Amino acid sequence: MYLSRIRLRPDAAEKREFWQMMGSEYQAHHMVWDLFTDGPERERDFLYRVEDIGGLPTIYAVGRREPVNRGGMWTIETKSYDPILSRGQRLAFVLRANPVRTKCDEKGKHHRHDVVMETKTLLKQQGRPQEEWPPEPEIVGQAGFAWLATRGEANGFVVAEGDVRADGYTQRRFRKRKGRHEISLSTIDYTGILTVTDPEKFKAALYTGIGPAKGFGCGMMMVRPAMR
């Protein structure tokens, strides 16, 4: 596997073509895809997250192949990625995730529910007036942490509530390039400390991501040794 940092060249920000590609969430998705694809039949085999650094986008990516700077707009740094992990190891992490739960309706059809909106719906059903709800950051923090904690066992880690911050809740809506269907995407940014419980499962999570919407910049967990 490879770990890459892909930074936009300052002169590229002056090009109209770049801002046209960044015009929507779906166009940005295609811009990142173009760095990794080698043909129309290629399936996604990489994770990524986009950060704004100094007003310019920086992409961090984990993939089976090295990115290719086809448009010449990027500065790309890539290295082999094979983290050494052990049971009980404590790691600092950052993660942008799409925290949803999947539920079946009466007809057996699956629906994904944003955990923050799900919490607000429950408060409404309990008859609590909105002015008596917990503050928004508290709802996001509690619902976000609960979602991440439930992902731990399957992905080889555990988290403690006091060691994790869940905030930066964002809702976005966009359309595919030629489609009428509107896509809804909610994200939460996590920072904190985790403990590795199963090194093999956790390495797989680092390679394949956590949660859905990986094609739109979610699910990539970045880790480093935790400070004592």
ZIQUI-V180611 format. One record per residue. RES is the residue in three letters. PHI is phi as a letter, one per 40 degrees, with the letter a starting at -180 (999 if undefined). OMEGA is omega in whole degrees, 0 to 359 (none if undefined). BURIAL is b if it has 9 or more other ideal C-beta (glycine too) atoms within 8 Angstrom, else e. Layout:
# ZIQUI-V180611
RES_PHI_OMEGA_BURIAL, RES_PHI_OMEGA_BURIAL
This chain:
# ZIQUI-V180611
MET_999_181_b, TYR_b_174_b, LEU_b_186_b, SER_b_167_b, ARG_b_187_b, ILE_b_185_b, ARG_b_178_b, LEU_c_175_b, ARG_c_183_b, PRO_d_181_e, ASP_c_180_e, ALA_c_180_b, ALA_c_180_b, GLU_c_184_e, LYS_c_180_b, ARG_c_183_e, GLU_d_181_e, PHE_c_183_b, TRP_c_173_e, GLN_c_179_e, MET_c_181_b, MET_c_186_b, GLY_c_179_e, SER_a_178_e, GLU_d_183_b, TYR_c_177_b, GLN_c_177_b, ALA_c_176_b, HIS_d_179_b, HIS_c_178_b, MET_c_178_b, VAL_c_179_b, TRP_d_182_b, ASP_c_178_b, LEU_c_187_b, PHE_b_185_b, THR_c_174_e, ASP_b_179_e, GLY_i_184_e, PRO_c_182_e, GLU_c_183_e, ARG_c_174_b, GLU_c_181_e, ARG_c_177_e, ASP_b_179_e, PHE_a_173_b, LEU_b_176_b, TYR_a_169_b, ARG_a_181_b, VAL_b_176_b, GLU_b_176_e, ASP_c_180_e, ILE_b_181_e, GLY_g_180_e, GLY_g_180_e, LEU_b_182_b, PRO_c_171_b, THR_b_182_b, ILE_b_171_b, TYR_b_186_b, ALA_a_171_b, VAL_b_182_b, GLY_a_179_b, ARG_c_180_e, ARG_b_177_b, GLU_c_177_e, PRO_c_181_b, VAL_b_184_e, ASN_c_185_b, ARG_c_182_e, GLY_c_180_e, GLY_g_184_e, MET_c_192_b, TRP_b_165_b, THR_b_188_e, ILE_b_174_b, GLU_b_184_e, THR_b_175_e, LYS_a_176_e, SER_c_185_e, TYR_b_179_e, ASP_a_186_e, PRO_c_177_e, ILE_c_186_e, LEU_b_178_e, SER_a_178_e, ARG_c_180_e, GLY_g_180_e, GLN_c_178_b, ARG_b_184_b, LEU_b_169_b, ALA_c_184_b, PHE_a_166_b, VAL_b_183_b, LEU_a_168_b, ARG_b_187_b, ALA_b_174_b, ASN_b_189_b, PRO_c_180_b, VAL_b_172_b, ARG_b_180_e, THR_c_179_e, LYS_b_178_e, CYS_c_173_e, ASP_c_183_e, GLU_c_181_e, LYS_c_179_e, GLY_g_180_e, LYS_c_182_e, HIS_c_177_e, HIS_b_176_e, ARG_c_182_e, HIS_b_173_b, ASP_d_187_b, VAL_c_178_b, VAL_c_178_b, MET_c_178_b, GLU_c_178_b, THR_c_179_b, LYS_c_177_b, THR_c_179_e, LEU_c_178_e, LEU_c_177_b, LYS_c_181_e, GLN_c_178_e, GLN_c_178_e, GLY_g_181_e, ARG_c_178_e, PRO_c_187_e, GLN_c_180_e, GLU_c_178_e, GLU_b_178_e, TRP_c_171_b, PRO_c_177_e, PRO_d_181_e, GLU_d_179_e, PRO_d_178_e, GLU_c_177_e, ILE_c_180_b, VAL_c_182_b, GLY_c_183_b, GLN_c_180_b, ALA_c_179_b, GLY_c_179_b, PHE_c_181_b, ALA_d_179_b, TRP_c_182_b, LEU_c_181_b, ALA_c_180_b, THR_c_179_e, ARG_c_188_b, GLY_c_186_b, GLU_d_182_e, ALA_c_185_e, ASN_b_170_b, GLY_g_178_b, PHE_a_172_b, VAL_b_176_b, VAL_b_175_b, ALA_b_188_e, GLU_d_181_e, GLY_c_183_e, ASP_b_186_e, VAL_b_173_b, ARG_b_178_e, ALA_b_181_b, ASP_a_180_b, GLY_g_181_e, TYR_c_183_b, THR_b_173_e, GLN_b_179_e, ARG_b_176_b, ARG_b_180_e, PHE_a_180_b, ARG_b_173_b, LYS_c_188_e, ARG_d_183_e, LYS_b_185_e, GLY_b_176_e, ARG_c_184_e, HIS_c_179_e, GLU_c_179_e, ILE_b_176_b, SER_b_182_e, LEU_b_176_b, SER_b_180_b, THR_b_171_b, ILE_b_176_b, ASP_c_180_b, TYR_b_168_b, THR_b_179_b, GLY_i_182_b, ILE_b_175_b, LEU_b_176_b, THR_b_180_b, VAL_c_178_b, THR_b_180_b, ASP_a_185_b, PRO_d_182_b, GLU_c_178_e, LYS_c_183_b, PHE_c_177_b, LYS_c_177_b, ALA_c_178_b, ALA_c_177_b, LEU_c_181_b, TYR_c_188_b, THR_b_174_e, GLY_g_184_b, ILE_b_178_b, GLY_g_183_b, PRO_c_177_e, ALA_g_180_b, LYS_c_179_b, GLY_c_180_e, PHE_b_172_b, GLY_g_179_b, CYS_b_169_b, GLY_g_182_b, MET_c_178_b, MET_c_177_b, MET_b_187_b, VAL_b_173_b, ARG_a_179_e, PRO_d_180_e, ALA_c_176_e, MET_c_179_e, ARG_c_none_e
